Amino acid sequence: MLLSERLNLSTRVGKHSWTRLAITSSVSVVPVNILDVASGALLRSLEQEDQEDITSFDLSPDDEVLVTASRALLLAQWAWREGTVTRLWKAIHTAPVASMAFDATSTLLATGGCDGAVRVWDIVQHYGTHHFRGSPGVVHLVAFHPDPTRLLLFSSAVDTSIRVWSLQDRSCLAVLTAHYSAVTSLSFSEGGHTMLSSGRDKICIVWDLQSYQTTRTVPVFESVEASVLLPEQPAPALGVKSSGLHFLTAGDQGILRVWEAASGQCVYTQPQMPGLRQELTHCTLARAADLLLTVTADHNLLLYEAHSLQLQKQFAGYSEEVLDVRFLGPSDSHIVVASNSPCLKVFELQTLACQILHGHTDIVLALDVFRKGWLFASCAKDQSIRIWKMNKAGQVACVAQGSGHTHSVGTICCSRLKESFLVTGSQDCTVKLWPLPEALLAKSTAADSGPVLLQAQTTRRCHDKDINSLAVSPNDKLLATGSQDRTAKLWALPQCQLLGVFTGHRRGLWNVQFSPTDQVLATASADGTIKLWALQDFSCLKTFEGHDASVLKVAFVSRGSQLLSSGSDGLLKLWTIKSNECVRTLDAHEDKVWGLHCSQLDDHAITGGSDSRIILWKDVTEAEQAEEQAKREEQVIKQQELDNLLHEKRYLRALGLAISLDRPHTVLTVIQAIRRDPEACEKLEATVLRLRRDQKEALLRFCVTWNTNSRHCHEAQAVLGVLLRHEAPEELLAYDGVRGSLEALLPYTERHFQRLSRTLQAATFLDFLWHNMKLSPCPAAAPPAL
C-alpha cells in the first residue's frame, strides 16, 4: 500500500447516450489517498469530518494505525483499511500541526506544531504524555530514536537547529547547531548510534548520538530535501563496494545520488532524464519491500528498486490544467495527457498504470495521434515538436524531434491516410509540414538509438495572428487552419497552396475539423458558435448556437451525423447535424474543457479540462435503443397476457400483472372488468385482499388518481371500501405514503358524496311529484250518430 496526500484517480457517471466512466479529479479538500502499489488503483480516500485540509499524517511502523491532523486543530486516528475514524481529539496546539512521527513500538506519537510546541501522545491509552516548548517558529520535523529504550525525541524548527528531548527527564538534552538553513530530514543508522541530517544549506551532517557531536560534514552541492541512510552492505549497482556508512540524497537537481560518508565522495549519480529537471521533494526507503519512493515537485510518485535504482512504478500526481488528451494504441488501450508540465503522462485504461515521459523543456500544448495508434506527436512552448512510439508492451519512447518555429508551437496534426507527415502551427503565424523519415517507420528501429532529427519540408505564413488549430483531411490532400484572426483557411498539400477562406465568425477560432464522410469543415469559435462549411464553395451551411462561452473543441461522431463540442463553460454538447439541434448537454467539468478526442470505433470519448479532470465517456446510444426495444416487446407480451387473463376471468393474476406494469389506466380496466361480473362485490373483495402489501400500496396510489375523475370514482371508492372494511387502521397507517394519499382522497370523496346527495334529493323530489300528481279524467267519447 502507498499513502499519498494528493488526489489520483476517481470515478463518476454521466450521460448523452454517453456515459462517464472514469478517470481523474481534484477537490478543494486535500485528503489522504491509499494507493495499491501493484496496480496503481486508488483504494480509498480519507477525509476528516471537519472538511478541512489535512496538514500532516503518519502511519505506525506496524501498519495498523494512521493518524491525520487538519487545519481545524483536530487529530484523527483511523482504521485505514476500513476507512473509518476510531478516535478524534483536539491537538491542543494553538496552530496547525506541521509534522508528526510514530516511535518504533507504534504506541507513541509526536506532533510538531506551527506554534513551536512539540507534544507526545500515547495512542493506546489515549492521553498526552509530554509537552515540550522552546523551539522558535514552526516545528517542521520530528523523529523518535529507533531504539525505544533510549526514549529520545528529535525535532527541528525554523532556527535551523536540531533539539534532542528526553522523554524520561522531560527536558532538552542537547541542541545540535551546524546547519545554516532549514533541516529537511533526519535518518538513523541500524544500531542507532549515528544520525544523518540534511538541509537546504547544501550539506549533510553525520552525528554521533553518544556525544551529540558532528563526525562528518559532507557538501552535496544542491539543496537537499531528503536523505536516506542505506543498509550497511555492498551494492555494486550503486557504487557501494564496502560495508561502511553510505547515504542517498534527493534535492533540487532532480536526481538521486549516493555518497560515502567516510570520504564525502559521491559514488553514484542517477542518469539525468531528458527535458526539464524536476525537483525532488520527498524520499523514503521501504526496507522490507526493497523499494525507494521519491516525489517530484509536480507531485508524481516514482518507485525504484532500492539496490539498483531501476524505475519500477510511476504514479501521476495532481495536474493543474489538462491542455490536451488523446487515445493511444490500435485498440485505444491507453491515453496520453498533456498538462501544465513539460512531461507527458501515458495511462493504461484497464489498470491505470502510468508512464511519465520526459523530453520537452517547457509546457506541452497539443497532441495528435497517427492512424494506427502506435505513433503520436507533441508540441510545446519550447518551440519544438517530438514524435513518440509505443511498443506492444505499452512502453513509450521518443523516436524523433524537430525545431524550427520561432515562437510556441500551439497546434499539431498528423497525416490521416498513412504515417507520412505531420503539420504544426505556431504563434509565429506559420505552418510547417514535416515529412517522416522512412527509418522512423521501420519495425527494427531501436528505442535506445536516439531521436531522429526532423526537417521541415514546407513553411508557409498562413494567418495574421496566432494559429490555434490544424486539421488534415481524411485523404491527406487538404489542410484546414483556424486562427485568432477570425478566419479559417483551406490549403492544398503538400505545397500549402491557398484554396479558399472561410469568413463569418465574430471572434477567433479555436478548432477546425474535417467531416469523415462529407466534404464539410466544422469550426469552433470564441463567439460561442459552431459552423459547418462547404469545401466546394466555402459557404456556411449551418450554425449551431448553444454554448454560453467560447467553443474550444469540436469532433464528428456517429459516423459524421453528429457533432460533439466542448466549451469554456465546462459543458459538452451533442448536436444532430440534420435537425440542427442540441440533443444532449453533458455537465461533468467545472472549468474550460481544452481536450476532446474520440476513439477509433467512435464508441468512446475522452475529455480533459482546467479543473484537472480527465473523464472517459462511453456512447450508450445503441444500448439504450436496445433496452427501449426490449421494454416495448415486454410491454406487448404483458398486455397480451393481461387480455388473456381477463378473458379467462383470472382476476387476481390480471390485477397483479397490471400493477407490476405500473399503469394506473390498465389497473382501472381490470377493476372495471371485475365490477362487470355478476358477483362483482365478492370477487372484488377476494381479489384485493389476496394482493401483497406492496401491491395494495400501489393500488391505493392509483385510487388517488382515479378519484379525481367523476367517471372513475366508483371504482376508486369500491377499492377503498374493501380496504377500509377488511384492513385494521394500524395496518393501513403503516402503508407507504398513506397519509399523503388520504389527504388527496378526502376532498374529492366529499365532493363526490355531495354530488350524489344532490342527485338523491332531486330523485326523491321527482318521485314525490309522480305520486302526488292529479291527472284530469279523459273526456267521455260522444255516442255514435244514429
FENKASUL-V777012 format. One line per field, one symbol per residue. burial: # if it has 24 or more other C-alpha atoms within 12 Angstrom, else .. A space follows every 10 residues. Layout:
# FENKASUL-V777012
burial = ???
This chain:
# FENKASUL-V777012
burial = .######### #..####### #######.## #####.#..# #########. .######### ....###### ########.# #......### ###.###### ########## ########## #.#....#.# ########## ######.... ########## #######... .##.##.##. #########. ...####### #######.#. .#..###### .######### #...#..### ....###### ########## #..####### ....###### #####..... ########## #########. ########## #########. .######### #########. .######### ########## ########## ########## #..####### #####.#### ######..## ########## #######..# #......... ######.### ###.###### ####.##### ########## ####.#...# #####.#### ######...# ########## ###.#..#.# #######.## ########.# .######### #######... .######### ########## .######### #########. .......... .......##. .##..#..## ########## #.##.##### #####..... ..###.###. #...###### ########.. .######### .##....... .#..#..#.. ##..#..##. .#........ .......... .......... ......
